[in-house]
């Protein structure tokens, strides 16, 4: 297998003062102080295979029978159920539930406007902060479920729906290499309300990976937020490959966010 490690430009927060505002819905609301940096991004298919219980992410086979990506009801129903079952199998959690509707992201602006999809998030971030993730769980699931368990972790099940090659893949940072002091709080504007997230400045110790040439039968599962761990999760971002393939389709991806509850 050819090692496709590369150096690519990804967008970090400019400083530790503010992460600005992001929106999955309206581009004119986005106001982020970003700084582009060239970083080494390892080929996650080459050499050592990353693990959920170590790096915080893993590439897994996740084939689906009769997938219907053009049907929102199928995504919200059978697909989400397949993701909760997948995370339960990978983690041994006592219970896994979805707590946020899956997001479909499209790189092509015209297709995005036609379908109402979100744009790729092309800046380094975690979807929540420790505090906002706890509030989100209560908002979507109520107070009883989180109280029944000793701890919980939010996982993102990310997959690309367009065939390889991909010009806008996902880069993920080994959670063990994140310095919490590099985190910067920003906010996502969702239907007019602001929800905190964490961006991050560049850190010399960060180790980044991506998985080239993904197929729709694969998924990346990664820790989106672990409020009980030393590191809260895996920074991630979409990025543009340095030498894009002219014939590559504009990326379409879907991400399901599920929370796994543990007895201990």
Kinemage of the C-alpha trace (Angstrom):
@kinemage 1
@onewidth
@group {chain A} dominant
@subgroup {mainchain}
@vectorlist {calphas} color= white
{ca unk a 1} P 0.000 0.000 0.000
{ca unk a 2} L 1.347 3.420 -0.982
{ca unk a 3} L 1.735 5.797 1.916
{ca unk a 4} L -0.248 8.950 1.063
{ca unk a 5} L 0.998 11.144 3.896
{ca unk a 6} L 1.034 14.798 2.907
{ca unk a 7} L 1.592 18.346 4.044
{ca unk a 8} L -1.573 20.413 3.773
{ca unk a 9} L -2.963 23.717 4.966
{ca unk a 10} L -5.598 23.647 7.687
{ca unk a 11} L -7.274 26.502 9.537
{ca unk a 12} L -6.555 27.051 13.226
{ca unk a 13} L -7.745 29.816 15.508
{ca unk a 14} L -5.559 32.888 15.130
{ca unk a 15} L -5.105 33.337 18.890
{ca unk a 16} L -6.544 32.251 22.229
{ca unk a 17} L -8.844 35.256 22.585
{ca unk a 18} L -11.940 34.096 20.683
{ca unk a 19} L -13.083 31.280 18.420
{ca unk a 20} L -15.606 33.535 16.720
{ca unk a 21} L -18.932 32.380 15.307
{ca unk a 22} L -19.684 29.451 12.985
{ca unk a 23} L -22.980 28.537 11.326
{ca unk a 24} L -24.038 25.343 9.564
{ca unk a 25} L -27.016 27.251 8.145
{ca unk a 26} L -25.986 30.728 6.996
{ca unk a 27} L -22.587 31.572 5.540
{ca unk a 28} L -23.083 35.283 6.217
{ca unk a 29} L -23.135 34.587 9.958
{ca unk a 30} L -19.664 33.030 9.974
{ca unk a 31} L -17.093 35.292 11.602
{ca unk a 32} L -13.972 33.452 12.754
{ca unk a 33} L -10.425 34.718 13.381
{ca unk a 34} L -8.535 31.938 11.580
{ca unk a 35} L -4.885 31.353 10.735
{ca unk a 36} L -3.916 28.870 8.006
{ca unk a 37} L -0.959 26.614 8.833
{ca unk a 38} L 0.746 23.890 6.830
{ca unk a 39} L 0.900 20.687 8.871
{ca unk a 40} L 2.019 17.113 8.315
{ca unk a 41} L -0.993 14.812 7.953
{ca unk a 42} L -0.269 11.084 8.178
{ca unk a 43} L -1.987 8.446 6.066
{ca unk a 44} L -4.173 6.622 8.567
{ca unk a 45} L -4.221 3.524 6.361
{ca unk a 46} L -0.447 3.127 6.483
{ca unk a 47} L 1.366 1.515 9.396
{ca unk a 48} L -0.202 1.446 12.845
{ca unk a 49} L -4.033 1.348 12.906
{ca unk a 50} L -5.493 4.035 15.175
{ca unk a 51} L -7.790 2.860 17.999
{ca unk a 52} L -10.712 4.446 19.809
{ca unk a 53} L -9.188 3.643 23.197
{ca unk a 54} L -5.842 5.213 22.298
{ca unk a 55} L -5.770 7.894 19.603
{ca unk a 56} L -9.528 8.370 20.022
{ca unk a 57} L -10.493 7.480 16.457
{ca unk a 58} L -10.687 4.442 14.198
{ca unk a 59} L -11.569 3.575 10.625
{ca unk a 60} L -14.134 0.764 10.596
{ca unk a 61} L -16.090 -1.235 8.053
{ca unk a 62} L -19.750 -0.244 8.277
{ca unk a 63} L -21.609 -1.613 5.224
{ca unk a 64} L -25.314 -0.897 4.971
{ca unk a 65} L -27.957 -2.878 3.113
{ca unk a 66} L -30.173 -0.807 0.811
{ca unk a 67} L -28.865 2.577 1.913
{ca unk a 68} L -31.214 5.432 1.017
{ca unk a 69} L -29.179 8.590 1.462
{ca unk a 70} L -31.764 10.699 -0.386
{ca unk a 71} L -34.416 9.924 2.260
{ca unk a 72} L -34.211 11.975 5.437
{ca unk a 73} L -36.480 9.564 7.297
{ca unk a 74} L -34.116 6.678 6.542
{ca unk a 75} L -31.105 8.674 7.765
{ca unk a 76} L -32.882 9.681 10.977
{ca unk a 77} L -34.208 6.155 11.558
{ca unk a 78} L -32.411 3.013 10.316
{ca unk a 79} L -29.084 4.742 9.712
{ca unk a 80} L -28.943 6.255 13.194
{ca unk a 81} L -29.874 2.857 14.660
{ca unk a 82} L -26.953 1.282 12.783
{ca unk a 83} L -24.611 3.927 14.250
{ca unk a 84} L -25.738 3.390 17.836
{ca unk a 85} L -25.299 -0.375 17.376
{ca unk a 86} L -21.834 0.173 15.894
{ca unk a 87} L -20.652 2.350 18.786
{ca unk a 88} L -22.121 -0.074 21.328
{ca unk a 89} L -20.139 -2.900 19.736
{ca unk a 90} L -16.903 -0.903 19.574
{ca unk a 91} L -17.040 0.494 23.110
{ca unk a 92} L -18.992 -2.042 25.190
{ca unk a 93} L -21.168 0.805 26.474
{ca unk a 94} L -24.189 -0.065 28.589
{ca unk a 95} L -26.424 2.130 26.418
{ca unk a 96} L -25.921 4.199 23.247
{ca unk a 97} L -28.439 6.728 21.964
{ca unk a 98} L -28.563 9.461 19.357
{ca unk a 99} L -28.843 12.926 20.802
{ca unk a 100} L -28.636 15.173 17.725
{ca unk a 101} L -29.998 14.754 14.163
{ca unk a 102} L -27.327 13.629 11.661
{ca unk a 103} L -25.764 16.372 9.571
{ca unk a 104} L -25.348 15.996 5.822
{ca unk a 105} L -22.553 18.205 4.497
{ca unk a 106} L -22.006 19.156 0.845
{ca unk a 107} L -18.991 20.926 -0.628
{ca unk a 108} L -20.845 22.086 -3.761
{ca unk a 109} L -22.638 25.390 -2.990
{ca unk a 110} L -25.420 24.885 -5.532
{ca unk a 111} L -26.231 21.371 -4.294
{ca unk a 112} L -26.018 22.592 -0.712
{ca unk a 113} L -28.557 25.352 -1.340
{ca unk a 114} L -30.888 23.000 -3.219
{ca unk a 115} L -30.870 20.345 -0.494
{ca unk a 116} L -30.505 22.463 2.634
{ca unk a 117} L -27.307 20.622 3.615
{ca unk a 118} L -24.548 22.114 5.749
{ca unk a 119} L -21.117 23.144 4.423
{ca unk a 120} L -17.966 21.233 5.374
{ca unk a 121} L -16.434 22.545 8.579
{ca unk a 122} L -12.994 23.595 7.367
{ca unk a 123} L -11.558 24.792 10.677
{ca unk a 124} L -10.038 22.919 13.606
{ca unk a 125} L -12.641 22.304 16.292
{ca unk a 126} L -14.510 20.160 18.789
{ca unk a 127} L -18.284 20.309 18.386
{ca unk a 128} L -18.877 21.222 22.050
{ca unk a 129} L -17.114 22.292 25.192
{ca unk a 130} L -17.279 20.126 28.306
{ca unk a 131} L -19.949 22.382 29.769
{ca unk a 132} L -22.043 22.804 26.626
{ca unk a 133} L -22.030 19.059 25.908
{ca unk a 134} L -23.575 18.362 29.323
{ca unk a 135} L -26.239 20.997 28.689
{ca unk a 136} L -26.925 19.535 25.230
{ca unk a 137} L -27.514 16.081 26.658
{ca unk a 138} L -30.055 17.431 29.117
{ca unk a 139} L -31.730 19.478 26.389
{ca unk a 140} L -32.137 16.511 24.028
{ca unk a 141} L -32.393 13.558 26.426
{ca unk a 142} L -33.605 15.003 29.734
{ca unk a 143} L -31.866 14.665 33.092
{ca unk a 144} L -32.718 11.070 34.038
{ca unk a 145} L -30.602 9.165 31.504
{ca unk a 146} L -27.246 10.892 32.227
{ca unk a 147} L -27.855 10.541 35.956
{ca unk a 148} L -28.231 6.761 35.716
{ca unk a 149} L -24.633 6.230 34.595
{ca unk a 150} L -21.186 6.914 35.979
{ca unk a 151} L -19.875 8.538 32.808
{ca unk a 152} L -20.621 9.171 29.163
{ca unk a 153} L -18.801 9.959 25.905
{ca unk a 154} L -20.078 11.507 22.674
{ca unk a 155} L -18.922 9.828 19.458
{ca unk a 156} L -19.128 11.049 15.881
{ca unk a 157} L -19.730 8.456 13.138
{ca unk a 158} L -18.458 10.169 9.965
{ca unk a 159} L -18.663 8.794 6.449
{ca unk a 160} L -18.211 10.157 2.952
{ca unk a 161} L -20.918 9.358 0.398
{ca unk a 162} L -18.997 10.370 -2.721
{ca unk a 163} L -16.570 7.849 -4.249
{ca unk a 164} L -12.778 8.192 -4.180
{ca unk a 165} L -10.698 10.129 -4.781
{ca unk a 166} L -11.718 12.846 -2.311
{ca unk a 167} L -10.383 16.390 -2.574
{ca unk a 168} L -11.820 17.524 0.796
{ca unk a 169} L -11.223 14.734 3.322
{ca unk a 170} L -11.395 14.883 7.098
{ca unk a 171} L -8.273 15.387 9.220
{ca unk a 172} L -8.322 14.119 12.812
{ca unk a 173} L -5.920 14.835 15.658
{ca unk a 174} L -4.726 12.125 18.050
{ca unk a 175} L -6.511 13.124 21.256
{ca unk a 176} L -3.413 12.315 23.327
{ca unk a 177} L -1.483 15.089 21.562
{ca unk a 178} L -3.945 17.888 22.330
{ca unk a 179} L -2.767 20.438 24.880
{ca unk a 180} L -5.978 21.657 26.590
{ca unk a 181} L -4.343 25.066 26.892
{ca unk a 182} L -4.618 25.398 23.098
{ca unk a 183} L -8.429 25.259 23.145
{ca unk a 184} L -10.327 28.436 22.282
{ca unk a 185} L -14.056 28.898 22.916
{ca unk a 186} L -16.278 30.002 20.062
{ca unk a 187} L -19.976 29.678 19.305
{ca unk a 188} L -22.171 28.008 16.688
{ca unk a 189} L -25.198 30.008 15.556
{ca unk a 190} L -28.060 27.533 15.310
{ca unk a 191} L -31.483 28.974 14.508
{ca unk a 192} L -30.473 32.270 16.071
{ca unk a 193} L -29.102 30.786 19.289
{ca unk a 194} L -25.415 30.545 20.176
{ca unk a 195} L -23.981 27.214 21.369
{ca unk a 196} L -20.359 27.050 22.580
{ca unk a 197} L -17.746 24.963 20.770
{ca unk a 198} L -13.994 24.673 21.091
{ca unk a 199} L -11.597 25.704 18.352
{ca unk a 200} L -7.846 25.416 18.836
{ca unk a 201} L -4.635 27.189 17.997
{ca unk a 202} L -1.805 25.274 16.372
{ca unk a 203} L 0.307 23.174 18.715
{ca unk a 204} L 3.714 21.701 17.898
{ca unk a 205} L 2.827 18.372 19.508
{ca unk a 206} L -0.398 17.775 17.575
{ca unk a 207} L -0.380 14.644 15.391
{ca unk a 208} L -2.828 14.693 12.493
{ca unk a 209} L -4.105 11.869 10.277
{ca unk a 210} L -6.590 11.332 7.461
{ca unk a 211} L -7.938 8.371 5.530
{ca unk a 212} L -7.524 8.726 1.768
{ca unk a 213} L -9.872 7.128 -0.757
{ca unk a 214} L -12.687 6.294 1.619
{ca unk a 215} L -15.695 4.396 0.296
{ca unk a 216} L -19.291 4.697 1.550
{ca unk a 217} L -19.011 1.287 3.241
{ca unk a 218} L -16.450 2.708 5.690
{ca unk a 219} L -16.861 5.086 8.614
{ca unk a 220} L -14.545 7.023 10.881
{ca unk a 221} L -15.662 6.782 14.497
{ca unk a 222} L -14.045 9.321 16.799
{ca unk a 223} L -14.412 10.810 20.270
{ca unk a 224} L -16.307 14.052 19.845
{ca unk a 225} L -16.451 14.879 23.558
{ca unk a 226} L -15.317 13.031 26.661
{ca unk a 227} L -15.934 15.320 29.629
{ca unk a 228} L -14.383 12.791 32.027
{ca unk a 229} L -11.091 12.262 30.189
{ca unk a 230} L -7.780 14.083 30.424
{ca unk a 231} L -8.272 15.103 26.792
{ca unk a 232} L -11.808 16.117 25.808
{ca unk a 233} L -11.722 14.612 22.324
{ca unk a 234} L -10.338 14.593 18.799
{ca unk a 235} L -9.879 17.914 17.061
{ca unk a 236} L -11.001 17.588 13.459
{ca unk a 237} L -11.446 19.615 10.288
{ca unk a 238} L -12.111 19.264 6.601
{ca unk a 239} L -9.195 20.313 4.413
{ca unk a 240} L -8.243 20.623 0.762
{ca unk a 241} L -5.641 18.206 -0.580
{ca unk a 242} L -2.668 20.056 -2.107
{ca unk a 243} L -2.960 18.474 -5.566
{ca unk a 244} L -6.698 17.938 -6.158
{ca unk a 245} L -8.012 15.434 -8.671
{ca unk a 246} L -9.862 17.331 -11.435
{ca unk a 247} L -12.461 14.576 -11.857
{ca unk a 248} L -13.224 14.120 -8.148
{ca unk a 249} L -16.825 14.661 -7.086
{ca unk a 250} L -17.586 17.473 -4.665
{ca unk a 251} L -17.655 15.918 -1.216
{ca unk a 252} L -20.904 14.787 0.334
{ca unk a 253} L -20.614 13.410 3.858
{ca unk a 254} L -22.871 12.544 6.761
{ca unk a 255} L -22.097 12.553 10.464
{ca unk a 256} L -24.148 11.007 13.235
{ca unk a 257} L -23.526 12.056 16.827
{ca unk a 258} L -24.314 9.492 19.472
{ca unk a 259} L -23.672 9.322 23.196
{ca unk a 260} L -22.429 6.175 24.914
{ca unk a 261} L -23.222 5.659 28.602
{ca unk a 262} L -20.982 3.552 30.865
{ca unk a 263} L -21.623 1.990 34.264
{ca unk a 264} L -18.079 2.660 35.455
